[in-house]
Amino acid sequence: MAQTSQPAVIEDFKPSTFNQPQQEYPMVNSQGYARFKIVAPAADSVRVSLGLGGKGGTKLQKTEDGSWMATTDGPMDEGFHYYNVRIDGGKFNDPGTLNFYGSTRWESGIEIPAHDRDFYALKNVPHGHVHQVLFPSPSTSTSRRAFVYTPPGYEKSKDKYPVLYLQHGWGEDETAWSNQGHANLIMDNLIAEGKIKPFIIVMTYGMTNDVKPGGIRNFKIEPFQTVLIDELIPYVDDNFRTVKNKDGRAMAGLSMGGFETKTITLNKPDVFSYYGLLSGGTYAPADISDKSKVKMIFLSCGSKERPDGVRKAAEELKAAGFNAVSYVSEGTAHEFQTWRRSLYQMAPLLFK
């Protein structure tokens, strides 16, 4: 029987854009292959978690100088990927690259250049600011952290801005959308191109990471709902120039952040008018008792997830009279390239 084979590897490897200063590895080439080098001369086995098909990652081979090297068996999906290194069975981070909070730990990250990366590229355009704020949280007896993106010109303007409350996924925290997702650069570029009305984005920790994988049914929304609705939103409204009503608020989230978004928007229909689930499930018409309170529903996922379900849900919502939009990121799975593209598609639809 004929067997499919991967294309010949082109030797045009360059350091990943997320490498630490002066670190050559990991490297990526124009086809999307990744090449790793780990210096561990006393090790007996070294493996990187990235690879094809989830079959144990990539096994590295020891070289003459005592380091370990290997190239993935095939091209990786475009965009950002978490990974770790197994040395003699222990889990470590790659010292060559930056770390990103995911899977409830700081993980190594690699960027496979995407054909459409221009929309989140750092360009010579006016830039907004990402503010770190600490807001009081009586319900948790502490101060909590959020990051607030304000668009270019906010400081000199007297305008009031609508707000998108944007949630991360399980295993991540409030740094994810800025660090892994480049949400601020996506906004800066859209604003510079005149494609969106400027708005604020608020990103905070969704209190999700005590949930074990597969245990989402055990997650209790009430503590985070209280933090968001009763503590964070009033703080943002008091300390930033915002549109202080439901038509000036949107909520969206990726993966488990989508689950939070769906639950809270249905529980609190008078707080948000725009809903977004990014690889985070769907709404059904029967979920929403008063469709006049919802201005737009955005549903998305990667083409390697369950795109038919997202498309069908949007069609059913539209047939029931909702302003619903579906988007499928081609060639990606449950990963940040899907969610970067989703934010890029969703942002122009908000606050119309």
Solvent accessible surface area in square Angstrom, and as a share of the most:
residue,aa,sasa,rsa
1,M,235,1.05
2,A,109,0.84
3,Q,169,0.75
4,T,143,0.83
5,S,104,0.67
6,Q,95,0.42
7,P,73,0.46
8,A,92,0.71
9,V,58,0.34
10,I,89,0.45
11,E,122,0.55
12,D,55,0.29
13,F,24,0.10
14,K,139,0.59
15,P,67,0.42
16,S,5,0.03
17,T,110,0.64
18,F,23,0.10
19,N,21,0.11
20,Q,63,0.28
21,P,113,0.71
22,Q,185,0.82
23,Q,83,0.37
24,E,100,0.45
25,Y,41,0.16
26,P,0,0.00
27,M,18,0.08
28,V,9,0.05
29,N,7,0.04
30,S,86,0.55
31,Q,47,0.21
32,G,5,0.05
33,Y,2,0.01
34,A,0,0.00
35,R,49,0.18
36,F,0,0.00
37,K,63,0.27
38,I,7,0.03
39,V,114,0.65
40,A,15,0.12
41,P,80,0.50
42,A,100,0.78
43,A,10,0.07
44,D,125,0.65
45,S,48,0.31
46,V,1,0.01
47,R,93,0.34
48,V,0,0.00
49,S,52,0.33
50,L,17,0.08
51,G,17,0.16
52,L,63,0.31
53,G,71,0.68
54,G,77,0.74
55,K,175,0.74
56,G,46,0.44
57,G,18,0.18
58,T,9,0.05
59,K,115,0.49
60,L,1,0.01
61,Q,108,0.48
62,K,102,0.43
63,T,50,0.29
64,E,186,0.84
65,D,106,0.55
66,G,11,0.11
67,S,3,0.02
68,W,20,0.07
69,M,55,0.24
70,A,19,0.15
71,T,34,0.20
72,T,4,0.02
73,D,111,0.58
74,G,0,0.00
75,P,45,0.28
76,M,24,0.11
77,D,34,0.18
78,E,48,0.22
79,G,0,0.00
80,F,5,0.02
81,H,19,0.09
82,Y,53,0.20
83,Y,2,0.01
84,N,16,0.08
85,V,1,0.00
86,R,101,0.37
87,I,40,0.21
88,D,79,0.41
89,G,57,0.54
90,G,26,0.25
91,K,87,0.37
92,F,102,0.43
93,N,42,0.22
94,D,4,0.02
95,P,97,0.61
96,G,4,0.04
97,T,0,0.00
98,L,75,0.37
99,N,66,0.34
100,F,11,0.04
101,Y,42,0.16
102,G,0,0.00
103,S,52,0.34
104,T,54,0.32
105,R,69,0.25
106,W,121,0.43
107,E,10,0.04
108,S,0,0.00
109,G,0,0.00
110,I,0,0.00
111,E,14,0.06
112,I,3,0.01
113,P,49,0.31
114,A,1,0.00
115,H,145,0.65
116,D,38,0.20
117,R,121,0.44
118,D,88,0.46
119,F,19,0.08
120,Y,15,0.06
121,A,35,0.27
122,L,135,0.67
123,K,55,0.23
124,N,159,0.82
125,V,34,0.20
126,P,93,0.58
127,H,72,0.32
128,G,14,0.14
129,H,100,0.44
130,V,54,0.31
131,H,57,0.26
132,Q,108,0.48
133,V,18,0.10
134,L,110,0.55
135,F,0,0.00
136,P,84,0.53
137,S,3,0.02
138,P,107,0.67
139,S,63,0.41
140,T,43,0.25
141,S,104,0.67
142,T,71,0.41
143,S,66,0.43
144,R,40,0.15
145,R,80,0.29
146,A,0,0.00
147,F,30,0.12
148,V,0,0.00
149,Y,1,0.01
150,T,0,0.00
151,P,0,0.00
152,P,28,0.18
153,G,44,0.42
154,Y,19,0.07
155,E,94,0.42
156,K,196,0.83
157,S,28,0.18
158,K,188,0.80
159,D,91,0.47
160,K,136,0.58
161,Y,19,0.07
162,P,4,0.03
163,V,1,0.01
164,L,0,0.00
165,Y,2,0.01
166,L,1,0.00
167,Q,2,0.01
168,H,2,0.01
169,G,2,0.02
170,W,80,0.28
171,G,0,0.00
172,E,9,0.04
173,D,20,0.10
174,E,16,0.07
175,T,16,0.09
176,A,0,0.00
177,W,2,0.01
178,S,22,0.14
179,N,65,0.33
180,Q,0,0.00
181,G,0,0.00
182,H,32,0.14
183,A,1,0.01
184,N,37,0.19
185,L,26,0.13
186,I,0,0.00
187,M,0,0.00
188,D,3,0.01
189,N,4,0.02
190,L,1,0.01
191,I,35,0.18
192,A,51,0.39
193,E,87,0.39
194,G,64,0.61
195,K,100,0.43
196,I,17,0.09
197,K,121,0.51
198,P,46,0.29
199,F,1,0.00
200,I,0,0.00
201,I,0,0.00
202,V,1,0.01
203,M,4,0.02
204,T,2,0.01
205,Y,55,0.21
206,G,0,0.00
207,M,46,0.21
208,T,0,0.00
209,N,28,0.15
210,D,137,0.71
211,V,21,0.12
212,K,155,0.66
213,P,103,0.64
214,G,85,0.82
215,G,13,0.13
216,I,65,0.33
217,R,230,0.84
218,N,116,0.60
219,F,23,0.10
220,K,141,0.60
221,I,13,0.07
222,E,103,0.46
223,P,65,0.41
224,F,1,0.01
225,Q,25,0.11
226,T,48,0.28
227,V,1,0.00
228,L,0,0.00
229,I,24,0.12
230,D,90,0.46
231,E,20,0.09
232,L,0,0.00
233,I,8,0.04
234,P,56,0.35
235,Y,48,0.18
236,V,0,0.00
237,D,14,0.07
238,D,115,0.60
239,N,84,0.43
240,F,23,0.10
241,R,70,0.26
242,T,0,0.00
243,V,44,0.26
244,K,115,0.49
245,N,77,0.40
246,K,43,0.18
247,D,68,0.35
248,G,2,0.02
249,R,27,0.10
250,A,1,0.00
251,M,1,0.00
252,A,1,0.00
253,G,0,0.00
254,L,1,0.01
255,S,26,0.17
256,M,11,0.05
257,G,0,0.00
258,G,0,0.00
259,F,67,0.28
260,E,0,0.00
261,T,0,0.00
262,K,59,0.25
263,T,32,0.19
264,I,0,0.00
265,T,1,0.01
266,L,55,0.27
267,N,74,0.38
268,K,74,0.31
269,P,51,0.32
270,D,88,0.46
271,V,22,0.13
272,F,0,0.00
273,S,0,0.00
274,Y,5,0.02
275,Y,3,0.01
276,G,0,0.00
277,L,0,0.00
278,L,0,0.00
279,S,16,0.10
280,G,12,0.12
281,G,47,0.45
282,T,42,0.25
283,Y,3,0.01
284,A,43,0.33
285,P,40,0.25
286,A,101,0.78
287,D,55,0.29
288,I,19,0.10
289,S,123,0.79
290,D,57,0.30
291,K,100,0.42
292,S,93,0.60
293,K,61,0.26
294,V,14,0.08
295,K,86,0.37
296,M,3,0.01
297,I,0,0.00
298,F,1,0.00
299,L,0,0.00
300,S,1,0.01
301,C,5,0.03
302,G,0,0.00
303,S,32,0.21
304,K,118,0.50
305,E,47,0.21
306,R,205,0.75
307,P,23,0.15
308,D,106,0.55
309,G,38,0.37
310,V,11,0.06
311,R,100,0.37
312,K,125,0.53
313,A,10,0.08
314,A,1,0.01
315,E,107,0.48
316,E,77,0.34
317,L,0,0.00
318,K,108,0.46
319,A,92,0.72
320,A,37,0.29
321,G,54,0.52
322,F,17,0.07
323,N,86,0.44
324,A,4,0.03
325,V,47,0.27
326,S,41,0.26
327,Y,46,0.17
328,V,25,0.14
329,S,0,0.00
330,E,131,0.59
331,G,32,0.31
332,T,1,0.01
333,A,28,0.21
334,H,94,0.42
335,E,25,0.11
336,F,3,0.01
337,Q,0,0.00
338,T,0,0.00
339,W,12,0.04
340,R,0,0.00
341,R,13,0.05
342,S,0,0.00
343,L,0,0.00
344,Y,50,0.19
345,Q,72,0.32
346,M,1,0.00
347,A,1,0.01
348,P,32,0.20
349,L,55,0.28
350,L,6,0.03
351,F,16,0.07
352,K,169,0.72
